[in-house]
Amino acid sequence: MGDEHLLEGAADADDLAAEGALRPRSLAEFVGQERVRAQLGLVLEAARNRGTPADHVLLSGPPGLGKTTLAMIIAQEMAAPLRITSGPAIQHAGDLAAVLSSLVPGEVLFLDEIHRMARPAEEMLYVAMEDFRVDIVVGKGPGATAIPLDLAPFTLVGATTRAGLLPGPLRDRFGFTAHMDFYADADLVTIVHRSARLLGVPIDADGATEIAGRSRGTPRVANRLLRRVRDYAQVHGRGTVDLPTAHAALDLYEVDDLGLDRLDRAVLEALLRTFRGGPVGLSTLAVSVGEEAETVETVAEPFLVRAGLLYRTPRGRVATEAAWRHLGLLPPAGGPPGGAGGPAQPALDLGLDEA
């Protein structure tokens, strides 16, 4: 058992190392997100011309679209060191003060999942972002005193997958905010070709297109699928990623034509077969597939909604007609329940507020 865990850990480390090696190093190498790239490039060039640190940057959007990569690129473009931490790691104001006080002039601080930072630290960050100063409280009770500590000018790059959870005062302190969208298939094909070249994997146009089409509009998924198809090509194929090899490998890893994986299909299967297309509450749907409600809501739902297979209503989750077709099932007479063209069905969960 111990050897198995060691092997799994080594595989995860290899994947992380490969993912890091595939990251673009500059805005010129970054593929997709044209508007964000153009706007950010202007912000960075203006800061370089002034000889000052760039304005604070907030990047929002689903996981895997390149927020961490852009933070690294900002540091690279500004020729500045990069410090990486995350919201969950900042649970006390003292944690944040320790990080901020150790920054050197011009340093880029990347704060991932910034919406999960503790409230006391968040309030300290307001002053640090605006005035490059923090107040260190010494002592307790009536005798406590606040000692102001000047900070080196720095650039904060915040990343979040839940922009709506950020309080307004924090959001307003960022000089540049950008929302990152899912990638078009054409951009993903370019990314797959680039990654294959860096990995030394022979790939043809059809193989790259097939991988890109099943990548859920996400570069991280595209690179992960490419590595798995590469493994299949080396073991069962001729070492080249072509269309038949990509088909066989992705079928083996249970990634279908739309990019749905095991969890996605389990959610749809439960919604259609068990709950007749819905509406059904999130907690009941999650229990039916053996997952946490948060996992279903944050991992499976965004892509299913974007793919037009599921939508959320005040009364619960409802499958679309496309979902029935994708799984090869016939919708109930009169159309999918709860949708236009079909009678509304009673909600199958008492937790209606979860929808």
C-alpha positions as CSV (number, residue, x, y, z in Angstrom):
1,M,0.0,0.0,0.0
2,G,2.8,2.4,0.9
3,D,4.5,1.7,-2.5
4,E,1.2,2.4,-4.3
5,H,0.9,5.8,-2.5
6,L,4.5,6.6,-3.4
7,L,3.9,5.8,-7.1
8,E,0.7,7.9,-7.1
9,G,2.6,10.8,-5.5
10,A,5.3,10.5,-8.1
11,A,2.8,10.5,-10.9
12,D,1.1,13.6,-9.5
13,A,4.5,15.3,-9.2
14,D,5.3,14.4,-12.8
15,D,2.0,15.9,-14.0
16,L,2.6,19.1,-12.1
17,A,6.2,19.4,-13.5
18,A,4.9,18.8,-17.0
19,E,2.1,21.4,-16.5
20,G,4.7,23.9,-15.3
21,A,6.9,23.2,-18.3
22,L,4.0,23.9,-20.7
23,R,3.2,27.4,-19.3
24,P,3.9,30.3,-21.7
25,R,6.5,32.7,-20.4
26,S,5.4,35.9,-22.0
27,L,2.2,37.6,-23.2
28,A,3.4,37.0,-26.8
29,E,3.4,33.2,-26.2
30,F,0.0,33.3,-24.4
31,V,-2.7,31.9,-26.7
32,G,-6.3,33.0,-26.5
33,Q,-8.0,35.6,-24.2
34,E,-7.2,38.3,-26.8
35,R,-9.0,41.1,-25.1
36,V,-7.6,40.4,-21.7
37,R,-4.1,40.0,-23.2
38,A,-4.3,43.3,-25.0
39,Q,-5.6,45.2,-22.0
40,L,-3.1,43.7,-19.6
41,G,-0.2,44.3,-22.1
42,L,-1.1,48.0,-22.1
43,V,-1.2,48.2,-18.3
44,L,2.2,46.5,-18.1
45,E,3.9,48.6,-20.8
46,A,2.7,51.8,-19.3
47,A,4.0,50.8,-15.9
48,R,7.4,49.9,-17.4
49,N,7.6,53.3,-19.2
50,R,6.9,55.1,-15.9
51,G,9.3,52.9,-14.0
52,T,6.8,52.0,-11.4
53,P,5.1,48.7,-10.2
54,A,2.0,47.8,-12.2
55,D,-1.4,48.4,-10.8
56,H,-3.0,45.7,-8.8
57,V,-4.7,43.0,-11.0
58,L,-7.8,40.9,-10.4
59,L,-8.3,37.8,-12.6
60,S,-11.6,35.9,-12.3
61,G,-13.0,32.9,-14.1
62,P,-13.3,29.1,-14.0
63,P,-10.3,27.0,-13.0
64,G,-7.7,26.0,-15.6
65,L,-8.0,29.1,-17.9
66,G,-4.6,30.6,-17.1
67,K,-4.9,32.9,-14.1
68,T,-1.7,31.5,-12.4
69,T,0.1,31.6,-15.7
70,L,-0.8,35.3,-16.2
71,A,0.4,36.1,-12.7
72,M,3.8,34.5,-13.6
73,I,3.8,36.4,-16.9
74,I,3.2,39.7,-15.1
75,A,6.2,39.1,-13.0
76,Q,8.3,38.1,-16.0
77,E,7.2,41.1,-18.0
78,M,7.9,43.5,-15.2
79,A,11.3,41.8,-14.5
80,A,10.2,41.4,-10.8
81,P,10.3,38.5,-8.4
82,L,7.1,36.5,-7.8
83,R,5.6,35.5,-4.4
84,I,2.8,32.9,-4.5
85,T,0.3,32.3,-1.7
86,S,-3.5,31.6,-1.4
87,G,-6.5,32.9,0.4
88,P,-6.9,29.7,2.6
89,A,-3.3,30.2,3.8
90,I,-4.1,33.7,5.1
91,Q,-6.3,33.0,8.1
92,H,-5.0,35.8,10.4
93,A,-4.0,39.4,9.9
94,G,-0.6,38.4,11.2
95,D,-0.2,35.9,8.3
96,L,-0.7,38.6,5.8
97,A,1.5,41.1,7.6
98,A,4.4,38.6,7.6
99,V,4.0,38.1,3.8
100,L,3.7,41.8,3.0
101,S,6.5,43.0,5.2
102,S,9.0,40.7,3.5
103,L,8.2,41.9,0.0
104,V,11.0,43.7,-1.9
105,P,10.2,46.8,-4.1
106,G,8.3,45.9,-7.2
107,E,7.6,42.3,-6.2
108,V,4.5,40.6,-7.6
109,L,2.3,38.9,-4.9
110,F,0.0,36.3,-6.4
111,L,-2.9,35.6,-4.1
112,D,-4.9,32.6,-5.4
113,E,-8.5,32.1,-4.3
114,I,-8.5,35.5,-2.8
115,H,-12.2,35.3,-1.9
116,R,-11.3,32.7,0.8
117,M,-9.1,35.0,2.8
118,A,-10.0,35.7,6.4
119,R,-11.9,38.9,7.0
120,P,-9.4,40.5,9.4
121,A,-6.6,39.9,6.8
122,E,-8.9,41.3,4.1
123,E,-9.4,44.6,6.0
124,M,-5.6,44.9,6.5
125,L,-5.2,44.3,2.7
126,Y,-7.3,47.4,1.9
127,V,-4.7,49.8,3.5
128,A,-1.8,47.8,2.1
129,M,-3.0,48.0,-1.5
130,E,-3.8,51.8,-1.3
131,D,-1.1,53.2,1.0
132,F,1.5,50.4,1.1
133,R,1.2,50.4,4.8
134,V,0.0,48.0,7.5
135,D,-0.8,48.7,11.2
136,I,0.8,46.1,13.5
137,V,-1.2,45.8,16.8
138,V,1.0,45.3,19.8
139,G,-0.5,44.2,23.1
140,K,-4.1,43.5,24.0
141,G,-7.0,45.3,25.6
142,P,-7.0,49.0,26.5
143,G,-3.2,49.0,26.4
144,A,-2.9,47.8,22.8
145,T,-1.2,50.1,20.3
146,A,-1.0,50.1,16.5
147,I,2.4,50.6,15.0
148,P,2.4,51.7,11.3
149,L,4.7,49.7,9.1
150,D,5.6,51.0,5.7
151,L,5.7,48.5,2.9
152,A,7.7,48.3,-0.3
153,P,5.6,49.2,-3.4
154,F,4.3,45.9,-4.8
155,T,1.8,44.6,-7.3
156,L,-1.0,42.3,-6.0
157,V,-2.4,39.8,-8.5
158,G,-5.6,38.3,-7.1
159,A,-7.3,35.3,-8.7
160,T,-10.7,34.0,-7.9
161,T,-13.2,31.4,-9.3
162,R,-16.0,33.1,-7.3
163,A,-15.8,36.8,-8.1
164,G,-19.3,37.4,-6.6
165,L,-17.9,36.5,-3.2
166,L,-15.4,39.4,-3.2
167,P,-16.6,42.4,-1.2
168,G,-17.0,45.6,-3.1
169,P,-14.3,47.6,-1.2
170,L,-11.7,44.9,-2.1
171,R,-12.7,44.6,-5.7
172,D,-12.6,48.4,-6.2
173,R,-9.0,48.6,-5.0
174,F,-7.7,46.7,-8.1
175,G,-6.6,49.0,-10.9
176,F,-7.3,46.3,-13.5
177,T,-9.9,43.6,-13.4
178,A,-10.4,40.9,-16.1
179,H,-12.8,38.0,-16.5
180,M,-11.3,35.0,-18.4
181,D,-13.7,33.0,-20.6
182,F,-13.6,29.5,-21.9
183,Y,-11.4,29.0,-24.9
184,A,-12.5,28.5,-28.5
185,D,-11.6,25.2,-30.1
186,A,-9.3,26.9,-32.6
187,D,-7.2,28.4,-29.7
188,L,-7.1,25.0,-28.0
189,V,-5.8,23.3,-31.1
190,T,-3.0,25.9,-31.2
191,I,-2.3,25.1,-27.5
192,V,-2.3,21.4,-28.1
193,H,0.2,21.7,-31.0
194,R,2.4,23.9,-28.9
195,S,2.3,21.5,-25.9
196,A,3.0,18.5,-28.1
197,R,6.0,20.3,-29.5
198,L,7.4,21.0,-26.0
199,L,6.7,17.4,-24.9
200,G,8.3,16.0,-28.0
201,V,5.1,14.2,-29.1
202,P,4.4,13.8,-32.8
203,I,0.8,14.8,-33.5
204,D,-1.2,15.4,-36.6
205,A,-4.0,18.0,-37.2
206,D,-6.8,15.5,-36.7
207,G,-5.4,14.3,-33.4
208,A,-5.0,17.8,-32.1
209,T,-8.5,18.8,-33.1
210,E,-10.0,15.7,-31.4
211,I,-8.2,16.5,-28.1
212,A,-9.2,20.2,-28.3
213,G,-12.8,19.3,-29.0
214,R,-13.0,17.2,-25.8
215,S,-11.2,19.7,-23.6
216,R,-14.2,21.6,-22.2
217,G,-12.8,24.9,-23.4
218,T,-10.0,24.7,-20.8
219,P,-6.2,24.6,-21.6
220,R,-5.4,22.7,-18.4
221,V,-7.8,19.9,-19.5
222,A,-6.3,20.0,-23.0
223,N,-2.8,19.5,-21.7
224,R,-3.9,16.8,-19.3
225,L,-5.7,14.9,-22.1
226,L,-2.7,15.3,-24.4
227,R,-0.4,13.6,-21.8
228,R,-2.8,10.7,-21.4
229,V,-3.2,10.3,-25.2
230,R,0.6,10.4,-25.5
231,D,0.9,7.6,-22.9
232,Y,-1.6,5.5,-25.0
233,A,0.3,6.2,-28.2
234,Q,3.5,5.1,-26.7
235,V,2.1,1.9,-25.2
236,H,-0.5,0.8,-27.7
237,G,0.2,2.9,-30.8
238,R,3.1,4.0,-32.9
239,G,4.1,6.9,-30.7
240,T,2.2,9.4,-32.9
241,V,-1.0,11.1,-31.8
242,D,-3.4,10.7,-34.7
243,L,-7.2,10.5,-34.8
244,P,-7.7,6.8,-34.1
245,T,-5.2,6.9,-31.3
246,A,-6.9,10.0,-29.7
247,H,-10.3,8.3,-30.1
248,A,-9.2,5.1,-28.4
249,A,-7.3,6.8,-25.6
250,L,-10.1,9.3,-24.7
251,D,-12.7,6.5,-24.8
252,L,-10.4,4.5,-22.4
253,Y,-10.3,7.5,-20.0
254,E,-14.1,7.9,-20.3
255,V,-14.1,11.4,-21.9
256,D,-16.9,11.5,-24.5
257,D,-17.3,13.6,-27.6
258,L,-18.5,16.7,-25.7
259,G,-15.8,16.4,-23.1
260,L,-18.1,15.0,-20.4
261,D,-16.2,12.8,-17.9
262,R,-17.4,10.2,-15.4
263,L,-18.8,12.8,-12.9
264,D,-20.6,14.8,-15.6
265,R,-22.3,11.7,-17.0
266,A,-23.2,10.4,-13.6
267,V,-25.0,13.7,-12.8
268,L,-26.9,13.6,-16.1
269,E,-27.7,9.9,-15.7
270,A,-29.2,10.6,-12.2
271,L,-31.0,13.7,-13.4
272,L,-32.6,11.9,-16.3
273,R,-33.1,8.3,-15.1
274,T,-33.8,8.8,-11.4
275,F,-35.5,12.2,-11.4
276,R,-37.1,12.2,-14.8
277,G,-35.2,15.3,-15.9
278,G,-35.9,17.4,-12.8
279,P,-36.3,19.8,-11.2
280,V,-34.3,18.4,-8.3
281,G,-32.4,20.1,-5.6
282,L,-28.6,20.2,-5.5
283,S,-28.2,18.1,-2.3
284,T,-30.4,15.3,-3.5
285,L,-28.6,15.2,-6.9
286,A,-25.2,15.1,-5.2
287,V,-26.2,12.3,-2.9
288,S,-27.5,10.3,-5.8
289,V,-24.0,10.4,-7.5
290,G,-22.1,9.9,-4.2
291,E,-20.4,13.3,-4.3
292,E,-20.4,16.4,-2.1
293,A,-22.9,19.1,-3.2
294,E,-20.0,21.6,-3.6
295,T,-18.2,19.2,-6.0
296,V,-21.2,18.9,-8.2
297,E,-21.9,22.6,-8.1
298,T,-18.3,23.8,-8.8
299,V,-16.9,21.0,-10.9
300,A,-19.7,19.4,-13.0
301,E,-22.4,22.1,-13.2
302,P,-20.5,25.0,-14.9
303,F,-19.6,22.9,-17.9
304,L,-23.0,21.1,-18.1
305,V,-24.7,24.5,-18.1
306,R,-22.3,26.0,-20.7
307,A,-22.8,22.9,-22.9
308,G,-26.6,23.4,-22.8
309,L,-27.3,20.1,-21.0
310,L,-28.6,21.5,-17.7
311,Y,-30.0,24.7,-16.3
312,R,-30.7,26.0,-12.9
313,T,-34.2,27.2,-11.8
314,P,-35.5,28.5,-8.5
315,R,-37.1,25.0,-8.0
316,G,-34.0,22.9,-8.8
317,R,-31.8,21.5,-11.6
318,V,-33.5,20.6,-14.9
319,A,-32.1,18.7,-17.8
320,T,-32.5,20.1,-21.3
321,E,-33.7,18.2,-24.4
322,A,-30.0,18.1,-25.6
323,A,-29.1,16.1,-22.5
324,W,-31.7,13.5,-23.3
325,R,-30.4,13.3,-26.9
326,H,-26.8,13.1,-25.7
327,L,-27.4,10.1,-23.5
328,G,-29.6,8.5,-26.2
329,L,-32.8,8.6,-24.1
330,L,-36.3,9.7,-25.0
331,P,-37.7,12.7,-22.9
332,P,-41.1,12.3,-21.3
333,A,-44.1,12.9,-23.4
334,G,-44.7,16.6,-23.9
335,G,-41.0,17.5,-23.6
336,P,-38.4,17.7,-20.8
337,P,-40.1,18.3,-17.4
338,G,-40.0,21.8,-16.2
339,G,-39.0,23.2,-19.6
340,A,-40.9,25.0,-22.3
341,G,-43.2,22.5,-24.0
342,G,-43.6,20.2,-20.9
343,P,-45.6,20.4,-17.7
344,A,-43.7,21.5,-14.7
345,Q,-43.1,18.6,-12.3
346,P,-43.1,18.9,-8.5
347,A,-39.6,19.6,-7.0
348,L,-38.0,16.4,-5.7
349,D,-36.1,18.1,-2.9
350,L,-37.2,20.1,0.1
351,G,-34.0,22.2,-0.2
352,L,-35.4,24.4,-2.9
353,D,-33.3,27.3,-1.8
354,E,-30.2,25.3,-3.0
355,A,-31.1,25.9,-6.6
